[in-house]
Amino acid sequence: MQFCLSTLLEGQTKLGGRIILLECKNIPNLLQFYNTFGFQKLDRDYESHELIQLIRVFQQDEIISIHA
């Protein structure tokens, strides 16, 4: 996950943007895994078959550190 986030931050320098949105199955361990990396579940009503949407916003200090 650290590699993925680093790659996204590097891409941010070229493309801009601060928000990561991902979808995953509603599996408690998987949701907890993403939560440990700062992802938050979008609060809405999900159908039983629907993927859960998670969001993470890069903080300014994360973006600055990759530019330094």
Distance bins in CASP14 RR format, pairs under 12 A and 6 or more apart:
PFRMAT RR
TARGET T0000
AUTHOR 0000-0000-0000
RMODE 2
METHOD distances of the structure
MODEL  1
1 7 0 0 0 0 0 1 0 0 0 0 0
1 8 0 0 0 0 0 1 0 0 0 0 0
1 20 0 0 0 0 0 1 0 0 0 0 0
1 22 0 0 0 0 0 1 0 0 0 0 0
1 30 0 0 0 0 0 1 0 0 0 0 0
1 33 1 0 0 1 0 0 0 0 0 0 0
1 34 0 0 0 0 1 0 0 0 0 0 0
1 35 0 0 0 0 0 1 0 0 0 0 0
1 36 0 0 0 0 1 0 0 0 0 0 0
1 37 1 0 1 0 0 0 0 0 0 0 0
1 38 0 0 0 0 1 0 0 0 0 0 0
1 39 0 0 0 0 1 0 0 0 0 0 0
1 56 0 0 0 0 0 1 0 0 0 0 0
2 8 0 0 0 0 0 1 0 0 0 0 0
2 9 0 0 0 0 0 1 0 0 0 0 0
2 36 0 0 0 0 0 1 0 0 0 0 0
2 37 0 0 0 0 1 0 0 0 0 0 0
3 9 0 0 0 0 0 1 0 0 0 0 0
3 10 0 0 0 0 0 1 0 0 0 0 0
3 37 0 0 0 0 0 1 0 0 0 0 0
4 10 0 0 0 0 0 1 0 0 0 0 0
4 11 0 0 0 0 0 1 0 0 0 0 0
4 20 0 0 0 0 1 0 0 0 0 0 0
4 22 0 0 0 0 1 0 0 0 0 0 0
4 34 0 0 0 0 0 1 0 0 0 0 0
4 37 0 0 0 0 1 0 0 0 0 0 0
4 39 0 0 0 0 0 1 0 0 0 0 0
4 56 0 0 0 0 0 1 0 0 0 0 0
5 11 0 0 0 0 0 1 0 0 0 0 0
5 12 0 0 0 0 0 1 0 0 0 0 0
5 20 0 0 0 0 1 0 0 0 0 0 0
5 22 0 0 0 0 0 1 0 0 0 0 0
5 34 0 0 0 0 0 1 0 0 0 0 0
5 36 0 0 0 0 0 1 0 0 0 0 0
5 37 1 0 0 1 0 0 0 0 0 0 0
5 38 0 0 0 0 1 0 0 0 0 0 0
5 39 0 0 0 0 0 1 0 0 0 0 0
5 56 0 0 0 0 1 0 0 0 0 0 0
5 58 0 0 0 0 1 0 0 0 0 0 0
5 59 0 0 0 0 0 1 0 0 0 0 0
5 62 0 0 0 0 1 0 0 0 0 0 0
5 63 0 0 0 0 0 1 0 0 0 0 0
5 65 0 0 0 0 0 1 0 0 0 0 0
5 66 0 0 0 0 0 1 0 0 0 0 0
6 12 0 0 0 0 0 1 0 0 0 0 0
6 13 0 0 0 0 0 1 0 0 0 0 0
6 37 0 0 0 0 0 1 0 0 0 0 0
6 58 0 0 0 0 0 1 0 0 0 0 0
6 62 0 0 0 0 0 1 0 0 0 0 0
6 65 0 0 0 0 0 1 0 0 0 0 0
6 66 1 0 0 1 0 0 0 0 0 0 0
7 13 0 0 0 0 0 1 0 0 0 0 0
7 14 0 0 0 0 0 1 0 0 0 0 0
7 20 0 0 0 0 0 1 0 0 0 0 0
7 66 0 0 0 0 0 1 0 0 0 0 0
8 14 0 0 0 0 0 1 0 0 0 0 0
8 15 0 0 0 0 1 0 0 0 0 0 0
8 16 0 0 0 0 0 1 0 0 0 0 0
8 17 0 0 0 0 1 0 0 0 0 0 0
8 18 0 0 0 0 0 1 0 0 0 0 0
8 19 0 0 0 0 0 1 0 0 0 0 0
8 20 1 0 0 1 0 0 0 0 0 0 0
8 21 0 0 0 0 0 1 0 0 0 0 0
8 22 0 0 0 0 0 1 0 0 0 0 0
8 37 0 0 0 0 0 1 0 0 0 0 0
8 56 0 0 0 0 1 0 0 0 0 0 0
8 57 0 0 0 0 0 1 0 0 0 0 0
8 58 1 0 0 1 0 0 0 0 0 0 0
8 62 0 0 0 0 0 1 0 0 0 0 0
8 63 0 0 0 0 0 1 0 0 0 0 0
8 66 0 0 0 0 1 0 0 0 0 0 0
9 15 0 0 0 0 0 1 0 0 0 0 0
9 16 0 0 0 0 0 1 0 0 0 0 0
9 17 0 0 0 0 0 1 0 0 0 0 0
9 18 0 0 0 0 1 0 0 0 0 0 0
9 20 0 0 0 0 1 0 0 0 0 0 0
9 56 0 0 0 0 0 1 0 0 0 0 0
9 58 1 0 0 1 0 0 0 0 0 0 0
9 59 0 0 0 0 0 1 0 0 0 0 0
9 60 0 0 0 0 0 1 0 0 0 0 0
9 61 0 0 0 0 0 1 0 0 0 0 0
9 62 1 0 0 1 0 0 0 0 0 0 0
9 63 1 0 0 1 0 0 0 0 0 0 0
9 64 0 0 0 0 0 1 0 0 0 0 0
9 65 0 0 0 0 1 0 0 0 0 0 0
9 66 1 0 1 0 0 0 0 0 0 0 0
9 67 0 0 0 0 1 0 0 0 0 0 0
9 68 0 0 0 0 0 1 0 0 0 0 0
10 16 0 0 0 0 0 1 0 0 0 0 0
10 58 0 0 0 0 0 1 0 0 0 0 0
10 62 0 0 0 0 0 1 0 0 0 0 0
10 63 0 0 0 0 0 1 0 0 0 0 0
10 65 0 0 0 0 0 1 0 0 0 0 0
10 66 1 0 0 1 0 0 0 0 0 0 0
10 67 0 0 0 0 0 1 0 0 0 0 0
11 17 0 0 0 0 1 0 0 0 0 0 0
11 18 0 0 0 0 0 1 0 0 0 0 0
11 20 0 0 0 0 0 1 0 0 0 0 0
11 58 0 0 0 0 0 1 0 0 0 0 0
11 63 0 0 0 0 0 1 0 0 0 0 0
11 66 0 0 0 0 1 0 0 0 0 0 0
11 67 0 0 0 0 0 1 0 0 0 0 0
12 18 1 0 0 1 0 0 0 0 0 0 0
12 19 0 0 0 0 0 1 0 0 0 0 0
12 20 0 0 0 0 1 0 0 0 0 0 0
12 57 0 0 0 0 0 1 0 0 0 0 0
12 58 1 0 0 1 0 0 0 0 0 0 0
12 59 0 0 0 0 0 1 0 0 0 0 0
12 60 0 0 0 0 0 1 0 0 0 0 0
12 62 0 0 0 0 1 0 0 0 0 0 0
12 63 1 0 0 1 0 0 0 0 0 0 0
12 64 0 0 0 0 0 1 0 0 0 0 0
12 65 0 0 0 0 0 1 0 0 0 0 0
12 66 1 0 0 1 0 0 0 0 0 0 0
12 67 0 0 0 0 1 0 0 0 0 0 0
13 58 0 0 0 0 0 1 0 0 0 0 0
13 62 0 0 0 0 0 1 0 0 0 0 0
13 63 0 0 0 0 1 0 0 0 0 0 0
13 64 0 0 0 0 0 1 0 0 0 0 0
13 65 0 0 0 0 0 1 0 0 0 0 0
13 66 1 0 0 1 0 0 0 0 0 0 0
13 67 1 0 0 1 0 0 0 0 0 0 0
13 68 0 0 0 0 0 1 0 0 0 0 0
14 66 0 0 0 0 0 1 0 0 0 0 0
14 67 0 0 0 0 0 1 0 0 0 0 0
16 58 0 0 0 0 1 0 0 0 0 0 0
16 63 0 0 0 0 1 0 0 0 0 0 0
16 66 0 0 0 0 0 1 0 0 0 0 0
16 67 0 0 0 0 0 1 0 0 0 0 0
17 56 0 0 0 0 0 1 0 0 0 0 0
17 57 0 0 0 0 1 0 0 0 0 0 0
17 58 1 0 0 1 0 0 0 0 0 0 0
17 60 0 0 0 0 0 1 0 0 0 0 0
17 62 0 0 0 0 0 1 0 0 0 0 0
17 63 0 0 0 0 1 0 0 0 0 0 0
18 55 0 0 0 0 0 1 0 0 0 0 0
18 56 0 0 0 0 1 0 0 0 0 0 0
18 57 1 0 1 0 0 0 0 0 0 0 0
18 58 1 0 1 0 0 0 0 0 0 0 0
18 59 0 0 0 0 1 0 0 0 0 0 0
18 60 0 0 0 0 1 0 0 0 0 0 0
18 61 0 0 0 0 0 1 0 0 0 0 0
18 62 0 0 0 0 1 0 0 0 0 0 0
18 63 1 0 0 1 0 0 0 0 0 0 0
18 64 0 0 0 0 0 1 0 0 0 0 0
18 66 0 0 0 0 0 1 0 0 0 0 0
19 39 0 0 0 0 0 1 0 0 0 0 0
19 40 0 0 0 0 0 1 0 0 0 0 0
19 42 0 0 0 0 0 1 0 0 0 0 0
19 53 0 0 0 0 0 1 0 0 0 0 0
19 54 0 0 0 0 0 1 0 0 0 0 0
19 55 1 0 0 1 0 0 0 0 0 0 0
19 56 1 0 0 1 0 0 0 0 0 0 0
19 57 1 0 1 0 0 0 0 0 0 0 0
19 58 1 0 0 1 0 0 0 0 0 0 0
19 59 0 0 0 0 0 1 0 0 0 0 0
19 63 0 0 0 0 0 1 0 0 0 0 0
20 34 0 0 0 0 0 1 0 0 0 0 0
20 37 0 0 0 0 1 0 0 0 0 0 0
20 38 0 0 0 0 1 0 0 0 0 0 0
20 39 1 0 0 1 0 0 0 0 0 0 0
20 40 0 0 0 0 0 1 0 0 0 0 0
20 53 0 0 0 0 0 1 0 0 0 0 0
20 54 0 0 0 0 1 0 0 0 0 0 0
20 55 1 0 0 1 0 0 0 0 0 0 0
20 56 1 0 1 0 0 0 0 0 0 0 0
20 57 1 0 0 1 0 0 0 0 0 0 0
20 58 1 0 0 1 0 0 0 0 0 0 0
20 62 0 0 0 0 0 1 0 0 0 0 0
21 34 0 0 0 0 0 1 0 0 0 0 0
21 39 0 0 0 0 1 0 0 0 0 0 0
21 40 0 0 0 0 0 1 0 0 0 0 0
21 41 0 0 0 0 0 1 0 0 0 0 0
21 42 0 0 0 0 1 0 0 0 0 0 0
21 51 0 0 0 0 0 1 0 0 0 0 0
21 52 0 0 0 0 0 1 0 0 0 0 0
21 53 1 0 0 1 0 0 0 0 0 0 0
21 54 1 0 0 1 0 0 0 0 0 0 0
21 55 1 0 1 0 0 0 0 0 0 0 0
21 56 0 0 0 0 1 0 0 0 0 0 0
21 57 0 0 0 0 0 1 0 0 0 0 0
22 30 0 0 0 0 0 1 0 0 0 0 0
22 31 0 0 0 0 0 1 0 0 0 0 0
22 33 0 0 0 0 0 1 0 0 0 0 0
22 34 1 0 0 1 0 0 0 0 0 0 0
22 37 0 0 0 0 0 1 0 0 0 0 0
22 38 0 0 0 0 0 1 0 0 0 0 0
22 39 1 0 0 1 0 0 0 0 0 0 0
22 40 0 0 0 0 0 1 0 0 0 0 0
22 41 0 0 0 0 0 1 0 0 0 0 0
22 42 0 0 0 0 0 1 0 0 0 0 0
22 51 0 0 0 0 1 0 0 0 0 0 0
22 52 0 0 0 0 1 0 0 0 0 0 0
22 53 1 0 0 1 0 0 0 0 0 0 0
22 54 1 0 1 0 0 0 0 0 0 0 0
22 55 0 0 0 0 1 0 0 0 0 0 0
22 56 0 0 0 0 1 0 0 0 0 0 0
23 30 0 0 0 0 0 1 0 0 0 0 0
23 31 0 0 0 0 0 1 0 0 0 0 0
23 34 0 0 0 0 0 1 0 0 0 0 0
23 39 0 0 0 0 0 1 0 0 0 0 0
23 41 0 0 0 0 0 1 0 0 0 0 0
23 42 0 0 0 0 1 0 0 0 0 0 0
23 46 0 0 0 0 0 1 0 0 0 0 0
23 50 0 0 0 0 1 0 0 0 0 0 0
23 51 1 1 0 0 0 0 0 0 0 0 0
23 52 1 0 0 1 0 0 0 0 0 0 0
23 53 1 0 1 0 0 0 0 0 0 0 0
23 54 1 0 0 1 0 0 0 0 0 0 0
23 55 0 0 0 0 0 1 0 0 0 0 0
24 30 1 0 1 0 0 0 0 0 0 0 0
24 31 1 0 0 1 0 0 0 0 0 0 0
24 32 0 0 0 0 0 1 0 0 0 0 0
24 33 0 0 0 0 1 0 0 0 0 0 0
24 34 1 0 0 1 0 0 0 0 0 0 0
24 35 0 0 0 0 0 1 0 0 0 0 0
24 39 0 0 0 0 1 0 0 0 0 0 0
24 41 0 0 0 0 1 0 0 0 0 0 0
24 42 0 0 0 0 0 1 0 0 0 0 0
24 46 0 0 0 0 0 1 0 0 0 0 0
24 50 0 0 0 0 0 1 0 0 0 0 0
24 51 1 0 0 1 0 0 0 0 0 0 0
24 52 1 0 1 0 0 0 0 0 0 0 0
24 53 0 0 0 0 1 0 0 0 0 0 0
24 54 1 0 0 1 0 0 0 0 0 0 0
25 31 0 0 0 0 1 0 0 0 0 0 0
25 33 0 0 0 0 0 1 0 0 0 0 0
25 34 0 0 0 0 0 1 0 0 0 0 0
25 46 0 0 0 0 0 1 0 0 0 0 0
25 48 0 0 0 0 0 1 0 0 0 0 0
25 49 0 0 0 0 1 0 0 0 0 0 0
25 50 0 0 0 0 1 0 0 0 0 0 0
25 51 1 0 0 1 0 0 0 0 0 0 0
25 52 1 0 0 1 0 0 0 0 0 0 0
25 53 0 0 0 0 0 1 0 0 0 0 0
25 54 0 0 0 0 0 1 0 0 0 0 0
26 32 0 0 0 0 0 1 0 0 0 0 0
26 34 0 0 0 0 0 1 0 0 0 0 0
26 41 0 0 0 0 1 0 0 0 0 0 0
26 46 1 0 0 1 0 0 0 0 0 0 0
26 47 0 0 0 0 0 1 0 0 0 0 0
26 48 0 0 0 0 1 0 0 0 0 0 0
26 49 0 0 0 0 1 0 0 0 0 0 0
26 50 0 0 0 0 1 0 0 0 0 0 0
26 51 1 0 0 1 0 0 0 0 0 0 0
26 52 1 0 1 0 0 0 0 0 0 0 0
26 53 0 0 0 0 0 1 0 0 0 0 0
26 54 0 0 0 0 0 1 0 0 0 0 0
27 33 0 0 0 0 1 0 0 0 0 0 0
27 34 0 0 0 0 0 1 0 0 0 0 0
27 51 0 0 0 0 0 1 0 0 0 0 0
27 52 0 0 0 0 1 0 0 0 0 0 0
28 34 0 0 0 0 0 1 0 0 0 0 0
28 35 0 0 0 0 0 1 0 0 0 0 0
28 41 0 0 0 0 0 1 0 0 0 0 0
28 52 0 0 0 0 0 1 0 0 0 0 0
29 35 0 0 0 0 0 1 0 0 0 0 0
29 36 0 0 0 0 0 1 0 0 0 0 0
30 36 0 0 0 0 0 1 0 0 0 0 0
30 37 0 0 0 0 0 1 0 0 0 0 0
30 39 0 0 0 0 0 1 0 0 0 0 0
30 41 0 0 0 0 0 1 0 0 0 0 0
30 51 0 0 0 0 0 1 0 0 0 0 0
30 52 0 0 0 0 1 0 0 0 0 0 0
30 54 0 0 0 0 1 0 0 0 0 0 0
31 37 0 0 0 0 0 1 0 0 0 0 0
31 38 0 0 0 0 0 1 0 0 0 0 0
31 39 0 0 0 0 1 0 0 0 0 0 0
31 40 0 0 0 0 0 1 0 0 0 0 0
31 41 1 0 0 1 0 0 0 0 0 0 0
31 42 0 0 0 0 0 1 0 0 0 0 0
31 46 0 0 0 0 0 1 0 0 0 0 0
31 51 0 0 0 0 0 1 0 0 0 0 0
31 52 1 0 0 1 0 0 0 0 0 0 0
31 53 0 0 0 0 0 1 0 0 0 0 0
31 54 1 0 0 1 0 0 0 0 0 0 0
32 38 0 0 0 0 0 1 0 0 0 0 0
32 39 0 0 0 0 0 1 0 0 0 0 0
32 41 0 0 0 0 0 1 0 0 0 0 0
32 54 0 0 0 0 0 1 0 0 0 0 0
33 39 0 0 0 0 1 0 0 0 0 0 0
33 54 0 0 0 0 0 1 0 0 0 0 0
34 40 0 0 0 0 1 0 0 0 0 0 0
34 41 0 0 0 0 1 0 0 0 0 0 0
34 42 0 0 0 0 0 1 0 0 0 0 0
34 52 0 0 0 0 1 0 0 0 0 0 0
34 53 0 0 0 0 0 1 0 0 0 0 0
34 54 1 0 1 0 0 0 0 0 0 0 0
34 55 0 0 0 0 0 1 0 0 0 0 0
34 56 0 0 0 0 1 0 0 0 0 0 0
35 41 1 0 0 1 0 0 0 0 0 0 0
35 52 0 0 0 0 0 1 0 0 0 0 0
35 54 0 0 0 0 1 0 0 0 0 0 0
35 55 0 0 0 0 0 1 0 0 0 0 0
35 56 0 0 0 0 1 0 0 0 0 0 0
36 54 0 0 0 0 0 1 0 0 0 0 0
36 56 0 0 0 0 0 1 0 0 0 0 0
37 54 0 0 0 0 1 0 0 0 0 0 0
37 55 0 0 0 0 0 1 0 0 0 0 0
37 56 1 0 0 1 0 0 0 0 0 0 0
37 58 0 0 0 0 0 1 0 0 0 0 0
37 62 0 0 0 0 0 1 0 0 0 0 0
38 54 0 0 0 0 1 0 0 0 0 0 0
38 55 0 0 0 0 1 0 0 0 0 0 0
38 56 1 0 1 0 0 0 0 0 0 0 0
38 57 0 0 0 0 1 0 0 0 0 0 0
38 58 0 0 0 0 0 1 0 0 0 0 0
38 59 0 0 0 0 0 1 0 0 0 0 0
38 62 0 0 0 0 0 1 0 0 0 0 0
39 52 0 0 0 0 0 1 0 0 0 0 0
39 53 0 0 0 0 1 0 0 0 0 0 0
39 54 1 0 1 0 0 0 0 0 0 0 0
39 55 1 0 0 1 0 0 0 0 0 0 0
39 56 1 0 1 0 0 0 0 0 0 0 0
39 57 0 0 0 0 1 0 0 0 0 0 0
39 58 0 0 0 0 0 1 0 0 0 0 0
40 52 0 0 0 0 0 1 0 0 0 0 0
40 53 0 0 0 0 1 0 0 0 0 0 0
40 54 1 0 0 1 0 0 0 0 0 0 0
40 55 1 0 1 0 0 0 0 0 0 0 0
40 56 1 0 0 1 0 0 0 0 0 0 0
40 57 0 0 0 0 1 0 0 0 0 0 0
41 51 0 0 0 0 0 1 0 0 0 0 0
41 52 1 0 1 0 0 0 0 0 0 0 0
41 53 1 0 0 1 0 0 0 0 0 0 0
41 54 1 0 1 0 0 0 0 0 0 0 0
41 55 0 0 0 0 1 0 0 0 0 0 0
41 56 0 0 0 0 0 1 0 0 0 0 0
42 50 0 0 0 0 0 1 0 0 0 0 0
42 51 0 0 0 0 0 1 0 0 0 0 0
42 52 1 0 0 1 0 0 0 0 0 0 0
42 53 1 0 1 0 0 0 0 0 0 0 0
42 54 1 0 0 1 0 0 0 0 0 0 0
42 55 1 0 1 0 0 0 0 0 0 0 0
42 56 0 0 0 0 0 1 0 0 0 0 0
43 52 0 0 0 0 0 1 0 0 0 0 0
43 53 0 0 0 0 1 0 0 0 0 0 0
43 54 0 0 0 0 0 1 0 0 0 0 0
43 55 0 0 0 0 0 1 0 0 0 0 0
44 50 0 0 0 0 1 0 0 0 0 0 0
44 52 0 0 0 0 1 0 0 0 0 0 0
44 53 1 0 0 1 0 0 0 0 0 0 0
44 54 0 0 0 0 0 1 0 0 0 0 0
44 55 0 0 0 0 0 1 0 0 0 0 0
45 52 0 0 0 0 0 1 0 0 0 0 0
45 53 0 0 0 0 0 1 0 0 0 0 0
46 52 1 0 0 1 0 0 0 0 0 0 0
46 53 0 0 0 0 1 0 0 0 0 0 0
46 54 0 0 0 0 0 1 0 0 0 0 0
56 62 0 0 0 0 0 1 0 0 0 0 0
57 63 0 0 0 0 0 1 0 0 0 0 0
58 64 0 0 0 0 0 1 0 0 0 0 0
58 65 0 0 0 0 0 1 0 0 0 0 0
58 66 0 0 0 0 1 0 0 0 0 0 0
58 67 0 0 0 0 0 1 0 0 0 0 0
59 65 0 0 0 0 1 0 0 0 0 0 0
59 66 0 0 0 0 0 1 0 0 0 0 0
60 66 0 0 0 0 0 1 0 0 0 0 0
60 67 0 0 0 0 0 1 0 0 0 0 0
61 67 0 0 0 0 0 1 0 0 0 0 0
61 68 0 0 0 0 0 1 0 0 0 0 0
62 68 0 0 0 0 0 1 0 0 0 0 0
END
